[in-house]
Amino acid sequence: MAGRVWDRLKLSATGDWQATKLAVTKTGIDYLPPQAMDAAIAWYYLDLVYPNQPQQVISARGCNMSFRRQVFTEYGLRFDERFQGSAVREESDFCLRMRSTPWLIWYDPEAYLIHWGEETGGCHDLNTRSLRYQLTFYHNHFLMGFNNLTLHQQLRLFAKLFDCHVLGHPPCYKSGSPLKVLSRAIFYFLGLIQAIFTKIKATWDDGQIYSRQYP
């Protein structure tokens, strides 16, 4: 199941999350657009804040999701520990692999939480401006594509990733400065190369370090 996520940093100026909830509910939408179920581009349409109606979704947010035990015991699914850095797209990868089972992912807006979004600690020690964060961000997107998508879907995902995160077009709205675009493009291609190496390495090492330690 996927739940609604309220971001503490985006709450009302008074910090009254109930007021924010009421405002979002009034201005929200009932259902996500069809693109949110397209595995290649869903990540640019899958907003788990504004939908007010329960509905099937392609993925959940890692901070508010739950799964039946059978997903793990009967179908042997595991989170891919090769996702690096902040582990962005780790939960998306897992949810896409759930498509091989009879189980569906259902979004319920009443299963909500407030994401505190602390600036330090855990994955947040990887500052979004750090070189490592930038490299692993692209690596993880490419790895998700390689793991789950057809060649055509991969090309669409990678093109959208370049258009949005490198060129800065909507919905990313990043700086169009030639220098910044160039620097993001370098990390894009470095991430691609690293993801290819990760897939090659998977032929002898699946990266499931913790799963092997704690079966």
Buried (B, 14 or more C-beta within 10 A) or exposed (E): BBBBBBBEEEBEEEEEBEEBBEEBEEEBEEEBEEEBBBBBBBBBBBBBBBBBEBBEBBBBBBBBBEBEEEBEEEBEBEBBBBBBBBBBBBBBBBBBBBEEBEBEBEBBBEBBEBBEEEEEEEEEEBEEEEEEBBBBBBBBBBBBBBBBBEEEBBEBBBEBBBBBBBEBBEEBEBEEEEEEBEBBBBBBEBBBEBBBEBEEEBEEEBBBEEEEEEE
